[in-house]
Amino acid sequence: MTLDTQRARGQAGGGLPPGMTPDLVEQLRTRLRGGLVRPGDADYEESCRVYNAMIQKHPALIARCADVADVIASVGFAREQKLTLAIRGGGHNGGGLGICEGGLVVDLSRMRGVRVDPVARTVRVSGGSVWGDVDHATHAFGLAVPSGIISTTGVGGLTLGGGLGHLSRRYGLSIDSLLAVDLVLADGRFVTASAEQHPDLFWAVRGGGGNFGVVTSFLFRAHPVGSVIGGPTLWPLERAAEVMQWYRDFISAAPEELGGFFAFMTVPPGPPFPEPLHLKKMCAVVWCYTGDPARADEVFAPVRALSPALHGVQPMPYPVLQSMFDALYPPGLQWYWRADFVKELPDAAIARHVEFAERLPTMHSTMHLYPIDGAVHRVAPGDTAFSFRDARWAEVIVGVDPSPGKAREISTWTKDYWNALHPYSAGGAYVNFMMDEGQERVQATYRDNYARLVEVKKRYDPDNLFHVNQNIRPTSAGAEELPH
Ligand SMILES: Cc1cc2nc3c(=O)[nH]c(=O)nc-3n(C[C@H](O)[C@H](O)[C@H](O)COP(=O)(O)OP(=O)(O)OC[C@H]3O[C@@H](n4cnc5c(N)ncnc54)[C@H](O)[C@@H]3O)c2cc1C
């Protein structure tokens, strides 16, 4: 029986995996400073929860790692006992890849910490930190690291998949500011990967997700970002086609100091939104301008000229913009995700977008187009594992609602919307916006980089211990699909 087959069998359910004795579990417990959680423990159910409440998985063991030694012990235990192993960073992943059914979770949520070096302009971030931790620490020095648009997202998953957000046009993806990572490998070794050390591994982790090891620490370059001029601009949905056409042409030509992602949304019924707009379906662009404030009026003049219903753009600290949507999207909602990379946005595609925007099924459901241009385009597709440098947008469609009763409605809308727009897409999708969509999608996403990723995987994780992710299989074809 192969290692893969053994792992694939009989690990579902809350009890001890086959072959596991209470003595073995006790041995692991005594090696962990952070603690071990098992079914039946008072905090077990809470520890199984991830951000997307649609995901309900029950691991056999949750290792709450406090330090690198705990991670080494947990990875070794999973390898020796042939357990499915999941790595939990911020727990935000749409497909629930931070947890597994049966098996062991390396839970990094206690490994949070940030150390800024304001002179070198670098930031050392522990593997279980969330972006709010980083924004808080760097802002004190007038610095920031490019990340996403919500402060509760994990640094681990977001960075290893690429990292798209407010600062991408100016400073590139999160991985473009990554200088080094410390990892625990499948064989238990602890290494640093950077341009100088294990450069093959450093290439692979920049976009290849959690396929290569547990990252216990990230070293980023930080950029001078303090106060920004940002916020949402809203237009009525009746003008969606006109606004989307304008946005398509405007954003690619705009100065790189201006970030702006397009969204369809339902206006939340509360401040800061004016009452007449409450619960109205609208289209929006959420802006982030980091250039010379004296030029802001000029930069935003074309936006104001389009007579928005609300121009909520104002100076604010960068962490305020980064956490602006946290309250709207608390943990515990039902999420259904679909995504694509997009190179062109023809009028015919825009017409289909508008059709589905008119049918937004719930207040939280949305579609975002994140620009991929500016600094992101200055790195070649083969320079890091993130292949789609030549795309112009990452499109993500998410059906979201607090009620499990709406699960079918939001997933149907999302799938229908994606099916209608997929013919206009560039092929693959941003790995961090995908759910469990099969091997073909993973390969379509990495394109020419896939073969090189397989080679690195063979070198560092030949038995595919790290497979609870958008999996790079350490073999060309025919390998077994492993359970998550
Ligand atoms: C509300 C919301 C907003 C988002 N906005 C953005 C955005 O603006 N930009 C963007 O790029 N993405 C965004 N995302 C997507 C996000 O990048 C992914 O969900 C990502 O996987 C989350 O990382 P995490 O560490 O929180 O997730 P987890 O669920 O903990 O982990 C996700 C994957 O990453 C791996 N992983 C996590 N940490 C480590 C580590 N330290 N070492 C090795 N592997 C690790 C896990 O094994 C797993 O496969 C958003 C997601 C949500 C839910």
The ligand as an SDF file (V2000), in Angstrom:
LIG
                    3D

 53 58  0  0  0  0  0  0  0  0999 V2000
  -13.0840   38.1270    3.2680 C   0  0  0  0  0  0  0  0  0  0  0  0
  -11.9030   37.7400    2.4310 C   0  0  0  0  0  0  0  0  0  0  0  0
  -11.2040   38.7120    1.7430 C   0  0  0  0  0  0  0  0  0  0  0  0
  -10.1070   38.3710    0.9560 C   0  0  0  0  0  0  0  0  0  0  0  0
   -9.4400   39.3430    0.2820 N   0  0  0  0  0  0  0  0  0  0  0  0
   -8.3370   39.0460   -0.4210 C   0  0  0  0  0  0  0  0  0  0  0  0
   -7.5750   40.0530   -1.0520 C   0  0  0  0  0  0  0  0  0  0  0  0
   -7.8990   41.2260   -1.0070 O   0  0  0  0  0  0  0  0  0  0  0  0
   -6.4680   39.6950   -1.7310 N   0  0  0  0  0  0  0  0  0  0  0  0
   -6.0530   38.4020   -1.8040 C   0  0  0  0  0  0  0  0  0  0  0  0
   -5.0150   38.1590   -2.4180 O   0  0  0  0  0  0  0  0  0  0  0  0
   -6.7670   37.4110   -1.2320 N   0  0  0  0  0  0  0  0  0  0  0  0
   -7.8850   37.7120   -0.5490 C   0  0  0  0  0  0  0  0  0  0  0  0
   -8.6180   36.7100    0.0450 N   0  0  0  0  0  0  0  0  0  0  0  0
   -8.2590   35.3180   -0.2100 C   0  0  0  0  0  0  0  0  0  0  0  0
   -7.1850   34.8480    0.7400 C   0  0  0  0  0  0  0  0  0  0  0  0
   -5.9410   35.2280    0.2220 O   0  0  0  0  0  0  0  0  0  0  0  0
   -7.2320   33.3250    0.8710 C   0  0  0  0  0  0  0  0  0  0  0  0
   -8.4500   32.9660    1.4480 O   0  0  0  0  0  0  0  0  0  0  0  0
   -6.0600   32.7840    1.6850 C   0  0  0  0  0  0  0  0  0  0  0  0
   -5.9780   31.3960    1.4770 O   0  0  0  0  0  0  0  0  0  0  0  0
   -6.2400   33.0780    3.1460 C   0  0  0  0  0  0  0  0  0  0  0  0
   -5.1010   32.7690    3.8700 O   0  0  0  0  0  0  0  0  0  0  0  0
   -5.2400   32.2890    5.3930 P   0  0  0  0  0  0  0  0  0  0  0  0
   -3.8790   32.0750    5.9180 O   0  0  0  0  0  0  0  0  0  0  0  0
   -6.1700   33.1930    6.1090 O   0  0  0  0  0  0  0  0  0  0  0  0
   -6.0140   30.9210    5.1470 O   0  0  0  0  0  0  0  0  0  0  0  0
   -5.9560   29.4400    5.7220 P   0  0  0  0  0  0  0  0  0  0  0  0
   -7.3270   28.9150    5.4950 O   0  0  0  0  0  0  0  0  0  0  0  0
   -5.4070   29.3760    7.0880 O   0  0  0  0  0  0  0  0  0  0  0  0
   -4.9200   28.7430    4.7430 O   0  0  0  0  0  0  0  0  0  0  0  0
   -5.0910   28.7610    3.3660 C   0  0  0  0  0  0  0  0  0  0  0  0
   -4.0290   27.9360    2.6520 C   0  0  0  0  0  0  0  0  0  0  0  0
   -2.7500   28.4980    2.8720 O   0  0  0  0  0  0  0  0  0  0  0  0
   -1.8770   27.5910    3.5090 C   0  0  0  0  0  0  0  0  0  0  0  0
   -1.1370   28.3030    4.5630 N   0  0  0  0  0  0  0  0  0  0  0  0
   -1.5940   29.2660    5.3810 C   0  0  0  0  0  0  0  0  0  0  0  0
   -0.6090   29.6970    6.1920 N   0  0  0  0  0  0  0  0  0  0  0  0
    0.4940   28.9770    5.8690 C   0  0  0  0  0  0  0  0  0  0  0  0
    1.8290   28.9520    6.3450 C   0  0  0  0  0  0  0  0  0  0  0  0
    2.2350   29.7650    7.3220 N   0  0  0  0  0  0  0  0  0  0  0  0
    2.7000   28.0700    5.7760 N   0  0  0  0  0  0  0  0  0  0  0  0
    2.3150   27.2530    4.7800 C   0  0  0  0  0  0  0  0  0  0  0  0
    1.0490   27.2340    4.2900 N   0  0  0  0  0  0  0  0  0  0  0  0
    0.1620   28.0830    4.8340 C   0  0  0  0  0  0  0  0  0  0  0  0
   -2.7880   26.5210    4.0790 C   0  0  0  0  0  0  0  0  0  0  0  0
   -2.1780   25.2820    4.1010 O   0  0  0  0  0  0  0  0  0  0  0  0
   -3.9520   26.5030    3.1160 C   0  0  0  0  0  0  0  0  0  0  0  0
   -3.6810   25.6590    2.0120 O   0  0  0  0  0  0  0  0  0  0  0  0
   -9.7140   37.0130    0.8550 C   0  0  0  0  0  0  0  0  0  0  0  0
  -10.4160   36.0340    1.5500 C   0  0  0  0  0  0  0  0  0  0  0  0
  -11.5050   36.3860    2.3290 C   0  0  0  0  0  0  0  0  0  0  0  0
  -12.2800   35.3240    3.0340 C   0  0  0  0  0  0  0  0  0  0  0  0
  1  2  1  0
  2  3  1  0
  2 52  2  0
  3  4  2  0
  4  5  1  0
  4 50  1  0
  5  6  2  0
  6  7  1  0
  6 13  1  0
  7  8  2  0
  7  9  1  0
  9 10  1  0
 10 11  2  0
 10 12  1  0
 12 13  2  0
 13 14  1  0
 14 15  1  0
 14 50  1  0
 15 16  1  0
 16 17  1  0
 16 18  1  0
 18 19  1  0
 18 20  1  0
 20 21  1  0
 20 22  1  0
 22 23  1  0
 23 24  1  0
 24 25  2  0
 24 26  1  0
 24 27  1  0
 27 28  1  0
 28 29  2  0
 28 30  1  0
 28 31  1  0
 31 32  1  0
 32 33  1  0
 33 34  1  0
 33 48  1  0
 34 35  1  0
 35 36  1  0
 35 46  1  0
 36 37  1  0
 36 45  1  0
 37 38  2  0
 38 39  1  0
 39 40  1  0
 39 45  2  0
 40 41  1  0
 40 42  2  0
 42 43  1  0
 43 44  2  0
 44 45  1  0
 46 47  1  0
 46 48  1  0
 48 49  1  0
 50 51  2  0
 51 52  1  0
 52 53  1  0
M  END
$$$$
